[in-house]
Amino acid sequence: MEMEIEEQGETGRNVMCQLTDPEGNHLGPPMYLPQNAAPKELQQIVNKLLNNEEKLPYAFYISDQELVVQLGTYLQKNKVSVEKVLPIVYQPQAVFRIRPINRCSSTIAGHTEAVLSVAFSPDGRQLATGSGDTTVRLWDLNTQTPMYTCTGHKNWVLCIAWSPDGKHLVSGSKAGELQCWDPQTGKPSGNPLIGHKKWITGISWEPVHLRAPCRRFVSSSKDGDARIWDVSLRKCVICLNGHTLAVTCVKWGGDGVIYTGSQDCTIKVWETSQGKLIRELKGHGHWVNSLALSTEYVLRTGAFDHTGKQYTSPEEMKEVALERYKKMKGNVPERLVSGSDDFTMFLWEPADSKHPKTRMTGHQQLVNHVYFSPDGQWVASASFDKSVKLWNGTTGKFVAAFRGHVGPVYQISWSADSRLLLSGSKDSTLKVWDIRTHKLKQDLPGHEDEVFAVDWSPDGEKVASGGRDRVLKLWMG
């Protein structure tokens, strides 16, 4: 290897570089690279050093900026000194590429009040929406028409969540009721689940790599509690109480613990066999609004990936899901990001410490939604300051601001290949942002009023959006 590299001419033209993975682990000692080395050459070197049988795709970053030109060109343009060793971070890329979404393929009426939530099933084949008209609707994505209207709630449907094996859909209402539905028939599976005294703010399922078929999910509520329910037993099995104000968000992590964020400014970490409090994460000066996990995409999709493979047995599903989870997580702890009314975010590694790793500042208004990219490399945040911001998912360092919305940004969603980010705003538009160039890729007007909910299907094929104008819109590439 050194021979090939040294032959490129005198050392003056070479740059001393250190290849590292996103966690900062060195790949071999520093080495001289020629200034005319481009990502293609770097990719060959990394594949060789890692002894990869197949040639895998990598992207390369110098201080969070993707290297897309020859090294020399980059150094000149950014006036980087060649005296010091230049750290270059290599990041595995998705083998598949998602087509950018650029047109509305259908506008489907049906809901008689605002659409408050939209969610694709883990395999991307079905879509569910929850609305202020008290119904949940399931849509046929092939014909792009309504399939089932699920009735039974007495108040607004505020949130919906698919189990990662795709077998159940749960919805939570403003009355504090939860209802489980069979997505194949649109019928309720049993009576409503009663226990919460105020409205439901979040729902999260136990990961399928921990238990298959999926049975348990956790709900958070304005009443200050979170509850774990078993859909087979049709009842609440554990109540997590300890927050002094409303619980605003909840996530069931990949190593089996539950995270709850609250208006009491704290995040609590719970074990799930008895519901004992393990840890409290303090630091925010105001309400916690949103939580995101670095492993969220694999937890949501379980065993399903972009190939569309279907599974017959829960055992096989569990095995594949565990494999995907381990590969995604690597040998580092699961990371958590919290967004707050105090305009800031914190990056945590809750398994290691109760203290935040980084405080992420820059938003001028409350942070409404935070979301890790599927590969865990980036964190995106949506704020009432009309901007979307991009951060390094490992260090929490600020990377870029996406500006273009003229109203608060309510929700964001990632493409499965982590290359594009979607945002929905009060300004009635959706926007697609390019993570590499940090520029607007596509402006998607069409809604007649505020866009409350957006989701990019896990298979990357479609985007769904809903809002105050009561219609569901499907967008394609």
C-alpha positions in Angstrom: 0.0 0.0 0.0 2.7 2.5 1.0 4.6 1.8 -2.2 1.6 2.7 -4.3 1.1 5.9 -2.3 4.7 7.0 -2.1 5.2 6.7 -5.9 2.9 9.6 -6.4 5.8 12.0 -6.2 7.7 13.9 -3.5 6.3 14.2 0.0 5.6 17.9 -0.5 2.6 17.0 -2.7 1.3 14.5 -0.1 -0.8 15.1 2.9 -0.5 13.3 6.2 -4.0 11.9 7.0 -5.5 9.9 9.8 -8.6 7.8 8.8 -11.0 7.4 11.7 -14.5 6.0 12.1 -17.4 8.3 13.3 -16.6 7.4 17.0 -13.0 8.6 16.5 -11.3 5.2 16.4 -8.2 5.2 14.2 -8.0 3.0 11.2 -4.3 2.2 11.2 -1.5 4.8 11.7 -1.5 8.2 9.9 -0.5 7.8 6.2 0.7 10.1 3.4 -2.0 10.5 0.8 -1.4 12.2 -2.6 -3.2 15.5 -3.1 -5.0 14.1 -6.1 -6.6 11.4 -4.0 -10.4 11.6 -4.3 -13.2 9.7 -2.5 -12.8 6.9 -5.0 -9.2 6.2 -3.9 -10.0 6.7 -0.2 -12.8 4.1 -0.6 -10.3 1.6 -2.0 -7.9 2.2 0.9 -10.6 1.8 3.5 -12.0 -1.4 2.0 -8.4 -2.8 1.9 -7.6 -1.8 5.5 -10.8 -3.3 6.8 -10.3 -6.4 4.7 -13.8 -6.1 3.2 -14.7 -9.0 0.9 -17.2 -6.9 -1.0 -16.3 -3.4 -1.9 -18.5 -1.3 0.3 -19.5 2.4 -0.3 -18.1 5.0 2.1 -18.4 8.8 2.3 -15.5 10.9 3.8 -15.8 13.9 6.0 -13.3 16.5 7.0 -14.7 18.5 10.0 -18.3 17.4 9.2 -18.1 18.5 5.6 -18.3 15.7 3.0 -15.3 15.4 0.7 -16.5 15.4 -2.8 -13.4 16.6 -4.6 -9.7 15.7 -4.6 -7.9 16.3 -1.3 -5.7 19.1 -2.7 -8.7 21.0 -4.1 -10.4 20.8 -0.7 -7.3 22.0 1.2 -6.8 25.0 -1.1 -10.5 26.0 -1.1 -10.7 25.7 2.7 -7.2 27.1 3.4 -6.3 24.0 5.5 -2.7 23.8 6.8 -0.9 20.6 5.6 1.5 20.9 8.6 -0.8 19.0 10.9 -2.2 15.5 10.5 -5.6 15.8 8.7 -8.3 13.7 10.3 -10.7 12.1 7.7 -13.8 10.4 9.0 -15.1 7.5 6.9 -18.8 6.6 7.2 -20.4 3.5 5.6 -23.1 4.6 3.1 -26.4 2.9 2.3 -25.9 0.6 -0.7 -29.2 1.7 -2.1 -30.2 5.2 -3.2 -33.6 6.8 -2.6 -35.1 8.9 -5.4 -35.8 12.5 -4.3 -39.5 13.1 -3.8 -40.6 15.8 -6.3 -44.4 15.6 -7.0 -47.7 15.0 -5.4 -49.1 11.7 -6.7 -52.5 12.0 -5.0 -54.6 14.1 -2.7 -57.1 12.0 -0.8 -60.1 13.4 1.0 -61.9 11.4 3.7 -61.1 12.9 7.0 -63.6 15.5 8.1 -61.2 17.3 10.5 -57.5 18.0 10.6 -55.0 15.1 10.0 -52.9 15.1 13.2 -50.6 12.1 12.5 -49.5 9.9 9.6 -47.4 6.7 9.8 -46.3 4.1 7.3 -46.1 0.5 8.5 -42.6 -0.9 9.1 -42.5 -2.6 5.7 -43.8 0.5 3.9 -46.8 -1.3 2.5 -49.6 0.3 4.5 -50.3 3.8 5.8 -52.4 5.0 8.7 -53.6 8.4 9.7 -55.2 9.8 12.9 -57.5 12.8 12.8 -59.4 15.4 14.8 -62.6 13.7 13.4 -62.0 10.9 16.0 -61.1 8.2 13.4 -58.1 6.3 12.3 -57.9 5.6 8.6 -55.9 2.9 6.8 -55.1 3.6 3.1 -54.4 1.3 0.2 -51.1 2.5 -1.2 -51.4 0.7 -4.5 -54.8 2.3 -5.5 -54.2 5.3 -3.3 -57.7 5.1 -1.9 -59.1 4.8 1.7 -59.2 1.1 2.8 -60.7 1.2 6.3 -62.1 3.8 8.6 -61.6 2.8 12.2 -64.1 4.2 14.5 -64.5 4.0 18.3 -62.6 6.9 19.7 -64.7 9.6 21.3 -62.2 12.4 20.9 -59.3 13.6 18.6 -56.8 10.9 17.7 -53.5 12.5 18.7 -51.0 9.7 18.0 -50.6 6.4 16.2 -47.9 3.8 16.2 -47.3 0.5 14.3 -45.8 -2.5 16.1 -42.4 -3.2 14.4 -43.6 -6.6 13.2 -46.5 -4.8 11.4 -49.2 -6.9 13.1 -50.8 -4.1 15.3 -51.6 -0.5 15.1 -52.3 1.5 18.3 -53.9 4.9 18.5 -54.2 7.3 21.4 -56.8 10.0 21.9 -57.4 13.3 23.6 -59.7 11.5 26.0 -56.8 9.4 27.2 -58.0 6.2 25.6 -55.9 3.8 23.6 -57.2 1.5 21.0 -55.4 -1.4 19.3 -56.5 -2.2 15.6 -55.9 -5.1 13.3 -54.4 -3.5 10.2 -55.6 -6.4 8.0 -59.3 -5.8 8.8 -59.4 -2.3 10.2 -61.3 -3.8 13.2 -60.5 -3.0 16.9 -58.7 -5.8 18.7 -60.7 -5.8 21.9 -62.1 -2.9 24.0 -60.3 0.5 24.4 -57.4 0.4 26.9 -58.4 2.7 29.8 -56.2 4.0 32.6 -54.8 7.4 31.6 -56.7 10.4 33.0 -55.6 12.9 30.3 -54.7 12.9 26.7 -52.1 10.6 25.1 -48.9 12.4 24.0 -46.8 9.4 22.7 -46.7 5.7 22.0 -43.7 3.5 21.5 -43.5 -0.3 21.0 -41.1 -2.8 22.6 -38.5 -3.6 19.9 -39.1 -6.9 18.0 -35.5 -8.0 18.5 -36.3 -8.2 22.3 -39.6 -10.0 21.9 -41.5 -11.5 19.0 -44.4 -11.4 18.2 -44.8 -7.9 19.5 -47.0 -7.6 22.6 -46.0 -4.6 24.7 -46.1 -0.9 24.0 -45.7 2.1 26.3 -47.9 5.3 26.2 -47.2 8.7 27.7 -49.8 11.1 28.8 -50.5 14.7 29.9 -51.5 13.1 33.3 -47.8 12.7 34.2 -47.7 8.9 33.9 -46.4 6.4 31.3 -48.0 3.0 31.1 -46.9 -0.3 29.6 -49.7 -2.3 28.0 -49.8 -5.9 26.9 -52.1 -6.3 23.8 -52.5 -10.0 24.4 -53.7 -9.5 28.0 -55.5 -6.3 26.9 -54.4 -4.4 30.0 -51.9 -2.1 31.6 -49.1 -4.3 33.1 -46.9 -1.5 34.6 -47.5 2.1 35.5 -44.4 4.3 35.4 -45.1 7.2 37.7 -42.6 9.8 39.1 -42.8 12.7 36.8 -44.4 15.8 38.5 -45.9 17.2 35.2 -47.1 16.0 31.8 -45.1 13.3 30.1 -44.6 14.7 26.5 -42.7 11.9 24.8 -41.7 8.3 25.2 -39.2 6.0 23.5 -38.6 2.2 24.1 -34.9 1.8 23.5 -33.0 -1.1 21.9 -31.5 -2.4 25.0 -34.9 -2.7 26.7 -35.2 0.5 28.7 -37.8 3.2 28.4 -37.1 6.9 28.2 -39.7 9.5 29.1 -39.4 13.3 28.6 -41.6 15.6 30.6 -42.7 19.2 31.2 -41.0 18.8 34.6 -37.7 19.4 32.6 -36.4 15.9 33.3 -35.9 12.7 31.3 -36.4 9.5 33.2 -34.9 6.1 32.3 -36.9 3.0 33.4 -36.3 -0.7 33.3 -39.3 -2.7 32.0 -39.7 -5.8 34.0 -41.0 -4.0 37.2 -40.9 -0.4 36.0 -38.1 0.7 38.3 -36.5 4.1 37.7 -32.9 3.6 36.7 -31.7 7.1 36.1 -32.8 10.7 35.8 -31.3 13.0 33.1 -31.4 16.6 34.2 -30.2 19.7 32.4 -33.0 21.3 30.5 -34.4 24.6 31.9 -37.9 24.1 30.4 -40.3 21.5 29.0 -38.8 18.5 27.2 -40.8 18.2 23.9 -39.1 15.5 21.8 -36.8 12.6 22.2 -34.9 10.7 19.5 -32.8 7.5 19.6 -29.8 6.9 17.4 -31.2 3.4 16.7 -34.8 4.6 16.0 -34.9 3.6 12.3 -34.0 -0.1 13.0 -36.2 -0.2 16.0 -39.2 1.1 13.9 -38.5 -1.3 11.0 -37.5 -4.4 12.9 -36.7 -7.1 10.3 -37.9 -5.1 7.3 -35.4 -3.4 5.0 -35.3 -1.8 1.6 -35.4 -5.2 -0.2 -39.0 -5.7 0.8 -38.5 -9.3 2.1 -41.4 -10.6 4.1 -41.2 -13.1 7.0 -43.3 -16.1 8.0 -42.2 -16.8 11.6 -41.8 -14.5 14.6 -38.5 -16.3 15.4 -37.0 -15.5 12.0 -38.2 -11.9 12.4 -36.6 -11.6 15.8 -33.3 -13.0 14.6 -33.1 -10.7 11.6 -34.1 -7.7 13.6 -31.4 -8.4 16.2 -28.8 -8.8 13.5 -29.9 -5.4 12.0 -29.9 -3.7 15.4 -26.4 -5.0 16.4 -25.0 -3.9 13.0 -26.5 -0.4 13.3 -25.5 0.1 16.9 -21.9 -1.1 16.5 -20.0 -1.3 19.8 -21.1 2.1 21.1 -23.9 2.9 23.5 -27.3 3.9 22.2 -27.5 7.7 22.0 -30.4 9.9 22.9 -31.2 13.5 21.9 -33.7 15.7 23.7 -35.3 18.9 22.4 -36.8 21.5 24.6 -38.8 24.7 25.1 -35.6 26.2 26.4 -34.4 26.4 22.7 -31.7 23.8 23.3 -31.0 20.2 22.8 -28.8 17.7 24.7 -27.0 14.7 23.4 -26.9 11.8 26.0 -25.4 8.4 26.3 -27.8 7.3 29.1 -26.3 3.8 29.6 -23.0 5.4 30.5 -23.8 8.6 32.3 -26.6 10.8 33.7 -24.7 13.9 32.5 -25.2 15.1 28.9 -22.4 14.6 26.4 -23.1 17.9 24.7 -25.4 20.9 24.9 -26.6 21.8 21.4 -27.5 25.5 21.1 -28.4 27.8 18.2 -32.2 27.7 17.8 -34.0 31.0 18.6 -37.3 29.4 19.6 -38.6 26.2 21.1 -37.3 22.9 19.6 -40.4 20.9 18.5 -39.0 17.7 17.0 -35.7 16.0 16.9 -34.8 13.0 14.8 -31.7 10.8 14.1 -30.9 9.8 10.6 -31.3 6.1 9.9 -27.6 5.5 10.0 -27.2 7.5 13.2 -24.7 9.9 11.7 -26.9 13.0 11.9 -29.5 14.6 14.1 -32.0 17.0 12.6 -34.1 19.4 14.7 -37.2 21.4 13.8 -38.0 24.6 15.6 -40.6 27.3 15.9 -37.8 29.7 14.7 -38.7 28.5 11.1 -35.4 26.7 10.7 -34.3 23.1 10.5 -30.8 22.4 11.9 -28.4 19.6 11.2 -26.0 18.3 13.8 -23.3 15.6 14.0 -25.0 12.5 15.6 -21.9 11.4 17.4 -20.5 14.6 18.8 -23.6 16.9 18.8 -21.6 19.5 16.9 -23.6 22.0 14.8 -23.3 21.3 11.0 -25.8 23.4 9.1 -29.0 25.4 9.2 -31.7 24.9 6.6 -33.7 28.0 6.0 -36.6 28.5 3.7 -39.8 27.9 5.7 -41.7 31.1 6.6 -43.5 29.5 9.6 -42.7 27.2 12.5 -41.5 23.7 11.4 -43.6 21.0 13.1 -42.2 17.7 12.0 -39.3 16.2 10.1 -38.6 12.8 8.6 -35.6 11.1 7.0 -35.1 9.2 3.7 -34.0 5.6 4.4 -30.5 6.2 2.9 -29.9 9.2 5.3 -29.2 11.5 2.3 -32.4 13.6 2.4 -34.5 15.2 5.0 -38.1 16.2 4.8 -39.8 19.0 6.8 -43.4 20.0 7.2 -44.4 23.5 8.4 -47.2 25.8 9.5 -46.4 27.7 6.2 -48.4 24.8 4.4 -45.3 23.5 2.5 -43.1 20.5 2.7 -39.4 20.9 1.9 -36.8 18.3 1.0 -33.2 19.1 2.0 -30.0 17.6 0.7 -27.7 16.6 3.5 -24.5 16.7 1.4 -24.9 20.1 -0.1 -26.9 21.6 2.8 -29.3 23.1 0.2 -33.0 22.9 -0.5 -33.5 20.0 -2.9 -37.3 20.3 -3.5 -40.0 22.7 -2.5 -43.4 20.9 -2.2 -46.3 23.3 -2.0 -49.9 22.0 -2.4 -51.5 21.9 1.1 -53.9 24.7 1.7 -53.1 25.1 5.4 -50.6 24.1 8.1 -48.9 20.7 7.7 -49.0 18.9 11.0 -47.6 15.5 10.1 -45.1 14.0 7.7 -43.6 10.6 7.2 -41.2 9.1 4.7 -41.9 5.4 4.1 -39.2 3.1 5.4 -38.7 1.7 1.9 -38.0 5.2 0.6 -40.6 5.1 -2.1 -43.2 7.6 -0.8 -43.9 10.5 1.5 -47.2 11.1 3.2 -48.4 14.4 4.7 -51.5 15.7 6.5 -52.6 18.8 8.2 -55.3 21.4 8.9 -56.8 21.2 5.3 -58.1 17.6 6.2 -56.5 15.9 3.1 -53.9 13.2 3.0 -51.3 13.9 0.3 -49.0 11.2 -1.1 -45.7 12.3 -2.8 -43.4 10.3 -5.1 -40.1 10.6 -6.8 
